[in-house]
Amino acid sequence: MDVVRFSQATLEGDVIQFNSGDGLDVADGASEASVTGAKIQYNANDGIFVGLNSTLRANGNQIVGNGGNGVSVFNSSVARLGTVRNPANGNIITNNAGPGVVVRDVSFAVFAPSRNMVTSNNIRTGGVGVDVDCPPQFLPSGGQLEQLRRRHNKLRGTVA
């Protein structure tokens, strides 16, 4: 599913699976998607790709078993994972071929105090690697890691 070119979409309880590319693309300039209670699974590439100055709000989703990363946030974009209003409404991001969440190129991933579970990813490398990949050389997004460690998010392994 594509949300592109200044579009907006609200998805509630949807199942997005078995696509030959990404499960959900939110991209190409000022696009916004709100996804709640969805299952985004078994897609050939990323479960969710957010890019080119776009925004994702994701609450209570299962992002599982995708052929790429669970959630990729690139090119001046923002992903808000979880919610402040309902702390029990976190996302489960697991068993993806790449890292659970990847943040690059002056982008941000905001992990709300909800119970996000980002664990047991990197299936293609036998579980070797990080579940949240946010390299420090991308300084605007690097500060999110300490916030992530302090909140009630469950992470396995290390965070880069």
C-alpha positions in Angstrom: 0.0 0.0 0.0 1.3 3.4 -0.9 0.6 6.8 0.8 2.5 9.2 -1.4 2.6 12.8 -2.7 0.9 14.9 0.0 -1.6 12.1 0.9 -3.0 11.0 4.3 -4.3 7.6 5.3 -5.7 6.1 8.5 -5.6 2.4 8.8 -7.3 0.5 11.7 -7.1 -3.2 12.1 -5.9 -3.9 8.6 -3.8 -6.9 7.5 -1.0 -6.0 5.0 0.8 -9.1 3.9 2.5 -11.0 1.1 3.4 -8.0 -1.0 6.3 -8.2 -3.5 7.7 -4.9 -2.1 7.2 -3.0 1.1 4.0 -3.6 3.1 3.3 0.1 3.5 5.2 3.0 1.9 4.6 6.5 3.3 6.8 8.7 1.1 7.4 11.3 -1.5 6.8 14.5 0.4 4.7 15.5 3.3 2.6 12.3 3.4 1.2 11.0 6.6 -0.2 7.7 7.8 -1.7 6.6 11.1 -1.8 2.8 11.6 -3.5 1.2 14.6 -4.0 -2.4 15.4 -2.7 -3.7 12.0 -0.8 -6.8 11.1 2.0 -6.0 8.7 3.6 -9.3 7.9 5.5 -11.4 5.4 6.1 -8.7 2.8 9.2 -9.2 0.5 10.9 -5.9 1.6 10.3 -3.6 4.6 7.2 -3.9 6.7 6.8 -0.1 6.7 9.0 2.4 4.8 8.7 6.1 5.8 10.7 8.5 3.6 11.1 11.9 1.9 9.7 14.2 4.6 6.8 12.0 5.7 5.3 11.0 9.0 4.1 7.7 10.5 2.1 7.2 13.7 2.0 3.5 14.7 0.1 2.2 17.7 -0.7 -1.4 18.7 0.6 -3.1 15.5 2.3 -6.4 14.8 5.2 -5.9 12.3 6.4 -9.4 11.8 8.4 -11.6 9.4 9.1 -9.1 6.7 12.0 -9.7 4.2 13.7 -6.3 5.0 13.5 -4.1 8.0 10.5 -3.9 10.3 10.3 -0.1 10.0 12.7 2.1 8.0 12.7 5.9 8.5 14.7 7.8 5.9 15.2 11.3 4.3 13.9 13.8 6.9 11.0 11.7 8.1 9.4 10.9 11.5 8.0 7.7 12.9 6.1 7.9 16.2 5.9 4.4 17.7 3.5 3.8 20.5 1.2 6.4 22.2 1.3 8.4 25.4 -2.5 8.1 26.0 -2.6 4.3 26.3 0.7 2.9 27.5 -0.4 -0.7 26.9 -0.8 0.1 23.2 2.8 -0.5 22.0 4.0 -2.2 18.8 5.5 -5.6 18.4 8.3 -5.6 15.9 9.9 -9.0 15.6 11.3 -11.7 13.3 12.1 -9.4 10.4 15.1 -10.2 8.1 16.8 -6.9 8.9 16.7 -4.7 12.1 13.4 -4.0 13.7 13.7 -0.2 13.2 16.3 1.7 11.1 16.7 5.5 11.3 18.8 7.4 8.8 19.3 10.7 6.9 18.2 13.4 9.4 15.1 11.4 10.5 13.6 10.6 13.9 12.0 7.6 15.5 10.1 8.6 18.7 9.4 5.8 21.0 6.5 6.8 23.3 6.3 5.4 26.8 4.1 2.6 25.6 5.3 -1.0 25.7 6.9 -1.3 22.3 8.7 -4.7 21.8 11.5 -4.6 19.3 13.2 -7.9 19.6 14.5 -11.0 17.8 15.0 -9.3 14.4 18.0 -9.8 11.9 16.8 -13.2 10.8 18.9 -13.2 7.7 22.1 -12.9 9.8 21.0 -15.5 12.3 20.0 -12.9 14.9 23.4 -11.2 14.8 23.1 -7.4 14.7 20.9 -4.8 16.4 17.2 -4.5 16.7 17.2 -0.7 16.5 19.8 0.7 14.0 20.4 4.5 14.5 24.1 5.2 13.8 25.7 8.0 15.8 27.1 9.7 12.7 23.5 10.8 11.9 23.6 13.3 14.8 20.0 14.6 14.7 18.6 11.1 15.3 21.3 9.8 17.6 19.8 11.4 20.8 16.8 9.1 20.6 18.7 6.1 21.8 19.1 7.2 25.4 15.4 8.0 25.5 14.6 4.6 24.2 16.7 2.9 26.9 15.0 4.9 29.6 11.4 4.1 28.6 9.4 0.9 29.0 10.4 -0.5 25.6 11.7 -4.1 25.5 14.8 -4.6 23.4 16.9 -7.6 22.9 20.6 -7.3 22.2 22.2 -4.0 21.5 21.1 -0.7 20.1 23.5 1.0 17.7 
